[in-house]
Amino acid sequence: MTMRLVTVLAVFVAVELGVFYWRHHDVVRLSVSRSTVVADAAFPEAARAVLARDRISRRVLERVADVAHERREFDLQVRALERIAGTYPEDGRVRLRLAQALRDAGRLDEAERTYRAELGLPPDGGVR
């Protein structure tokens, strides 16, 4: 009886792990070591899949932003940082990182607006 129960539990756990990996393979792919993710040719697809999710942890979004910056894929970095900044609007460091990423992506007008908003300057470039 116990051997049968252990076998059933083992099969159940294997099925659960398989379903989890099938549903979250993009997040799992980003959870390995940083150097592995940087070298992964499938990173852009995994990052896009993660960014398309409604709910994703800040840790995973930070990983996407970090690796995208390292790989010079600034549009992915901007998307990840926009998600973080939208969820944590009180975090000024994230908005500054977003402004830097926008600048790196060549989106200079957006970067300037973001910098100005963070520094408390008027958006039109005028003096208060």
LUMDOZA-516134 format. One record per residue: x, z, y of N, C-alpha, C in turn. Coordinates in steps of 0.02 Angstrom, whole numbers, padded with zeros to 5 digits, always signed. Example, Ala and Ser with C-alpha at 12.3 -4.5 7.8 and 13.67 -1.06 7.14 Angstrom:
+00660+00390-00284+00615+00390-00225+00660+00390-00165 +00642+00354-00112+00684+00357-00053+00645+00394+00002 
***
This chain:
+00041+00000-00060+00000+00000+00000+00043+00000+00063 +00094+00041+00067+00136+00044+00126+00175-00021+00136 +00198-00051+00082+00235-00114+00089+00189-00169+00116 +00128-00169+00095+00080-00219+00119+00066-00207+00194 +00059-00145+00214+00047-00128+00284+00107-00148+00327 +00168-00135+00304+00228-00154+00341+00232-00230+00347 +00216-00266+00295+00216-00339+00297+00166-00365+00347 +00106-00338+00346+00054-00359+00394+00075-00344+00465 +00104-00286+00477+00128-00268+00544+00184-00315+00566 +00229-00331+00521+00285-00376+00537+00259-00445+00556 +00210-00470+00519+00181-00535+00534+00145-00532+00602 +00109-00478+00614+00073-00470+00677+00123-00469+00736 +00177-00432+00730+00227-00429+00783+00259-00498+00794 +00274-00533+00740+00304-00600+00746+00257-00648+00782 +00193-00645+00766+00144-00688+00799+00138-00670+00873 +00135-00605+00888+00131-00583+00958+00192-00606+00997 +00252-00600+00969+00313-00622+01003+00311-00698+01014 +00287-00734+00965+00283-00807+00972+00235-00827+01027 +00177-00794+01030+00128-00809+01082+00155-00790+01150 +00188-00733+01155+00217-00712+01218+00269-00763+01242 +00313-00783+01197+00364-00832+01217+00333-00898+01236 +00282-00919+01201+00249-00983+01216+00217-00980+01285 +00185-00924+01302+00151-00918+01367+00199-00905+01425 +00256-00872+01411+00301-00850+01464+00372-00877+01456 +00380-00934+01424+00448-00960+01411+00486-00974+01476 +00451-00992+01529+00486-01004+01593+00516-00940+01621 +00478-00885+01617+00504-00821+01642+00560-00796+01596 +00552-00804+01531+00604-00783+01484+00667-00823+01497 +00661-00887+01511+00720-00929+01524+00758-00904+01586 +00724-00876+01635+00756-00851+01696+00782-00780+01688 +00766-00747+01632+00784-00677+01623+00851-00668+01588 +00883-00721+01567+00949-00715+01536+01001-00704+01590 +01064-00702+01573+01116-00687+01622+01116-00738+01679 +01137-00716+01737+01137-00759+01797+01179-00822+01786 +01237-00814+01757+01281-00872+01746+01249-00923+01700 +01212-00899+01651+01177-00944+01605+01122-00983+01641 +01086-00948+01684+01032-00981+01721+01060-01031+01771 +01116-01014+01804+01147-01060+01852+01167-01125+01816 +01193-01119+01756+01217-01178+01719+01161-01215+01682 +01102-01188+01680+01047-01217+01642+01019-01279+01678 +01023-01336+01645+00997-01398+01674+00921-01397+01683 +00887-01356+01645+00814-01352+01649+00790-01301+01700 +00836-01273+01739+00817-01223+01790+00763-01248+01837 +00769-01308+01866+00718-01330+01914+00647-01330+01885 +00640-01354+01823+00574-01354+01792+00548-01284+01780 +00591-01240+01756+00571-01170+01744+00553-01137+01810 +00592-01149+01862+00578-01118+01927+00511-01143+01955 +00499-01208+01950+00435-01235+01974+00376-01205+01935 +00384-01198+01870+00331-01168+01830+00318-01096+01850 +00371-01059+01862+00364-00989+01883+00331-00985+01952 +00352-01028+01998+00323-01027+02065+00250-01049+02066 +00228-01084+02016+00158-01106+02012+00112-01050+01987 +00141-00998+01959+00100-00942+01934+00070-00902+01992 +00011-00875+01981-00021-00833+02033+00014-00766+02040 +00032-00736+01983+00063-00670+01983+00132-00674+01952 +00181-00653+01989+00250-00653+01964+00286-00595+01999 +00331-00564+01963+00365-00505+01991+00416-00525+02045 +00430-00478+02088+00481-00490+02139+00549-00502+02108 +00563-00468+02054+00628-00477+02020+00638-00549+01999 +00587-00579+01971+00592-00649+01949+00597-00696+02009 +00559-00682+02062+00564-00723+02122+00633-00717+02154 +00661-00657+02153+00730-00648+02179+00779-00688+02137 +00770-00689+02071+00814-00728+02028+00810-00802+02044 +00749-00827+02054+00740-00897+02072+00775-00912+02138 +00765-00869+02188+00796-00880+02253+00872-00878+02248 +00898-00831+02212+00971-00823+02205+01002-00884+02170 +00974-00903+02113+01001-00959+02074+00992-01024+02113 +00934-01033+02145+00923-01094+02183+00974-01100+02240 +00990-01045+02272+01041-01047+02324+01109-01066+02295 +01126-01037+02239+01190-01052+02206+01194-01126+02187 +01138-01153+02164+01137-01223+02143+01123-01271+02201 +01115-01243+02260+01101-01283+02321+01035-01320+02315 +00986-01290+02284+00918-01317+02279+00876-01277+02328 +00885-01293+02391+00858-01251+02445+00782-01252+02449 +00750-01307+02429+00677-01307+02431+00647-01256+02382 +00678-01249+02323+00655-01198+02276+00669-01128+02304 +00726-01120+02336+00743-01055+02366+00692-01037+02420 +00675-01086+02462+00626-01074+02515+00559-01054+02485 +00536-01089+02434+00471-01073+02403+00471-01002+02375 +00526-00982+02342+00530-00915+02315+00530-00862+02370 +00569-00874+02422+00573-00826+02477+00508-00823+02516 +00472-00879+02522+00407-00878+02554+00358-00834+02515 +00361-00838+02449+00318-00796+02408+00334-00722+02418 +00399-00706+02419+00420-00637+02428+00399-00613+02498 +00412-00652+02549+00395-00633+02618+00320-00626+02627 +00281-00666+02592+00208-00660+02596+00182-00597+02563 +00217-00575+02511+00196-00514+02476+00222-00451+02510 +00281-00456+02540+00313-00398+02573+00327-00415+02646 +00276-00421+02688+00287-00442+02757+00327-00392+02799 +00331-00330+02776+00368-00279+02814+00444-00283+02802 +00466-00324+02755+00537-00330+02737+00571-00382+02781 +00603-00359+02834+00636-00404+02881+00695-00442+02851 +00729-00411+02802+00785-00445+02770+00763-00508+02734 +00705-00506+02704+00679-00565+02668+00664-00621+02718 +00634-00603+02775+00619-00655+02825+00683-00686+02853 +00736-00646+02861+00800-00674+02883+00830-00720+02830 +00825-00699+02767+00848-00742+02712+00809-00807+02710 +00743-00802+02722+00700-00861+02724+00722-00907+02781 +00736-00880+02839+00759-00921+02895+00824-00957+02878 +00870-00921+02846+00933-00951+02825+00921-01008+02775 +00876-00996+02727+00861-01047+02677+00828-01108+02709 +00785-01096+02758+00754-01152+02794+00807-01192+02830 +00855-01157+02861+00910-01192+02895+00951-01232+02846 +00967-01202+02788+01005-01238+02737+00968-01299+02711 +00902-01294+02709+00861-01350+02684+00851-01404+02737 +00877-01392+02797+00870-01441+02851+00805-01436+02889 +00768-01384+02878+00704-01374+02912+00716-01329+02973 +00750-01358+03021+00777-01319+03077+00723-01291+03123 +00669-01328+03135+00616-01302+03178+00583-01240+03147 +00570-01244+03082+00541-01186+03047+00589-01127+03047 +00652-01142+03037+00703-01089+03037+00705-01055+03105 +00704-01095+03158+00706-01066+03226+00645-01022+03238 +00585-01046+03218+00525-01006+03228+00529-00940+03189 +00556-00943+03128+00562-00882+03088+00612-00833+03118 +00669-00859+03141+00718-00816+03174+00688-00784+03236 +00654-00825+03278+00625-00799+03339+00573-00745+03325 +00531-00756+03275+00480-00707+03258+00513-00642+03235 +00565-00647+03196+00599-00587+03171+00635-00549+03226 +00661-00586+03275+00697-00554+03330+00650-00532+03386 +00586-00548+03380+00538-00529+03431+00541-00572+03494 +00567-00632+03487+00572-00678+03544+00510-00722+03546 +00492-00747+03605+00433-00791+03608+00446-00856+03569 +00394-00883+03538+00402-00942+03496+00420-01005+03534 +00406-01008+03598+00417-01070+03636+00488-01076+03664 +00530-01027+03653+00598-01030+03678+00605-01003+03748 +00550-00982+03779+00552-00955+03846+00577-00883+03846 +00587-00857+03904+00611-00788+03912+00552-00744+03927 +00550-00684+03899+00496-00637+03912+00503-00607+03980 
***
